[in-house]
Amino acid sequence: MNKDLMRNTGSLISPTIDISGGAIPDGYKVTRCNTDHIACMLWNPLGVWESTPNQVLKLVSSVCRLNVIKSNGLNMTFNFKENDYRYTLGNWIILIHQNDIDIKK
């Protein structure tokens, strides 16, 4: 399988590889949230996430929403789509998503 095809299927996403852009599928955005600065995370609906062979979670349902409320009052809303990804690494949550983030203060 060629590298571009592997990248665009999400096969290269892994918690052990630094997110430098070379592993991210075309059209996706990467958001890193430090859990030391999160006051609350609200999932509604949670959606169905399945583990991949690379130990990341992939959204297999069509809809999932996450509101992240940071300790400084910033509110970020993620509207995930099918085939989005997430994983944690240390005190970081890494979200690899197709839609833009709605940010409010």
Buried (B, 14 or more C-beta within 10 A) or exposed (E): EEEEEBBBEBBBBBBEEEBEEEBBBEEBBBBEBEEEEBEEEEEEEEBBBEEBEBEBBBBEBEEBBBBBBBEEEBBBBBBBBBBBBBBEEEEEBBBBBBEEBEEEE
